[in-house]
Amino acid sequence: QVQPVESGGGLVQAGGSLRLSCVTSGRSFWRYDSGWFRQAPGKEREIVAAIRWSGDSTYYADSVKGRFTISRDNAKSTVYLQMNSLKPDDTAVYYCAATISATMARRAQEYDYWGQGTQVTVSS
């Protein structure tokens, strides 16, 4: 059973930084592409960033380009999301997801396994 578990959320002031971690249990983590999504109250879940299983290809939503960095350590079955220059608009529940895909998966429907989410709140 593949199960992502997020950690690292919290309350931070605008301009600050947070690092989210996602440990994925189960076998063959290295086979899975991983993505970070977020969902704010009253809004649809949206992709933030994604990374291929090999780590050699990444994708970022325009709203976070230049501020967020996704990375992974397959030996630790962990995906990270470094978030810098945070803005109040970044406030949301952040979810980690995993899937096996032939190409970079960017839509929530393409991901098979989801974590429970971690709250990120950015105060102005």
C-alpha positions as CSV (number, residue, x, y, z in Angstrom):
1,Q,0.0,0.0,0.0
2,V,1.4,3.4,-1.0
3,Q,0.6,6.1,1.5
4,P,2.1,9.6,1.4
5,V,2.3,11.5,4.7
6,E,2.9,15.2,4.8
7,S,4.6,17.3,7.5
8,G,6.1,20.8,7.9
9,G,3.1,23.0,7.6
10,G,2.4,25.9,10.0
11,L,1.9,29.6,10.5
12,V,4.4,32.0,8.9
13,Q,4.6,35.7,8.2
14,A,4.5,37.0,4.6
15,G,8.0,36.8,3.2
16,G,8.9,33.9,5.3
17,S,9.8,30.3,4.4
18,L,8.6,26.8,5.1
19,R,9.8,23.4,4.0
20,L,7.2,20.6,3.5
21,S,8.1,17.0,3.6
22,C,6.3,14.0,2.3
23,V,7.3,10.5,3.2
24,T,5.7,7.8,1.1
25,S,5.4,4.3,2.5
26,G,5.2,1.3,0.3
27,R,7.5,-0.5,-2.1
28,S,9.3,1.0,-5.1
29,F,8.8,4.7,-4.2
30,W,11.4,5.4,-6.9
31,R,8.9,4.4,-9.6
32,Y,6.4,7.1,-8.6
33,D,6.1,10.6,-9.9
34,S,5.2,13.0,-7.1
35,G,3.2,16.2,-6.9
36,W,2.3,18.9,-4.4
37,F,-1.2,20.3,-4.6
38,R,-3.0,22.9,-2.5
39,Q,-6.6,23.8,-1.8
40,A,-7.8,27.0,-0.2
41,P,-11.3,27.4,1.3
42,G,-13.9,27.7,-1.4
43,K,-11.4,27.0,-4.2
44,E,-10.6,23.9,-6.3
45,R,-7.5,21.8,-5.6
46,E,-4.7,23.1,-7.8
47,I,-1.2,21.8,-8.7
48,V,1.7,23.6,-7.1
49,A,4.6,21.5,-8.4
50,A,5.5,18.0,-9.7
51,I,8.6,15.9,-10.1
52,R,9.4,12.9,-12.2
53,W,10.4,9.6,-10.4
54,S,14.0,10.2,-11.5
55,G,14.1,13.7,-10.2
56,D,15.4,15.0,-13.6
57,S,12.2,16.9,-14.6
58,T,10.0,19.3,-12.6
59,Y,6.9,21.4,-13.2
60,Y,5.7,24.5,-11.4
61,A,2.5,26.5,-11.4
62,D,3.1,30.0,-12.6
63,S,2.0,31.4,-9.3
64,V,5.0,29.8,-7.5
65,K,7.8,29.8,-10.1
66,G,10.9,31.3,-8.7
67,R,9.7,31.0,-5.1
68,F,9.1,27.2,-4.5
69,T,11.4,24.3,-5.2
70,I,10.4,20.6,-5.4
71,S,13.0,17.9,-4.8
72,R,13.1,14.3,-3.8
73,D,15.4,11.8,-2.1
74,N,14.5,8.3,-3.3
75,A,16.7,6.7,-0.7
76,K,14.5,8.2,2.0
77,S,11.2,7.9,0.0
78,T,10.7,11.6,0.6
79,V,9.6,14.5,-1.5
80,Y,10.2,18.1,-0.4
81,L,8.7,21.4,-1.2
82,Q,10.8,24.4,-0.2
83,M,8.6,27.5,-0.1
84,N,10.2,30.9,0.0
85,S,8.9,34.5,-0.2
86,L,5.5,33.2,1.0
87,K,2.4,35.3,0.4
88,P,-1.0,35.3,2.1
89,D,-2.4,33.9,-1.2
90,D,-0.3,30.8,-0.5
91,T,-2.5,30.0,2.4
92,A,-4.1,26.5,1.9
93,V,-4.0,22.9,2.8
94,Y,-1.1,21.3,0.9
95,Y,-1.4,17.8,-0.3
96,C,1.3,15.3,-1.5
97,A,0.3,12.8,-4.2
98,A,2.0,10.0,-6.0
99,T,1.4,8.1,-9.3
100,I,3.0,6.0,-11.9
101,S,2.8,7.8,-15.2
102,A,4.5,7.7,-18.6
103,T,4.6,11.5,-18.7
104,M,4.7,14.3,-16.2
105,A,1.3,14.2,-14.4
106,R,-0.1,17.7,-13.8
107,R,-3.8,17.1,-13.0
108,A,-5.2,15.9,-9.7
109,Q,-7.1,13.2,-11.6
110,E,-3.9,11.6,-12.7
111,Y,-2.7,10.9,-9.2
112,D,-3.7,7.7,-7.4
113,Y,-2.3,8.1,-3.9
114,W,-2.9,11.1,-1.6
115,G,-1.8,12.3,1.8
116,Q,-4.1,13.8,4.4
117,G,-2.7,17.3,3.9
118,T,-0.9,19.9,6.0
119,Q,-2.1,23.4,6.7
120,V,0.0,26.3,5.6
121,T,-1.1,29.8,6.8
122,V,0.7,32.9,5.7
123,S,-0.2,36.1,7.7
124,S,0.1,39.5,6.2
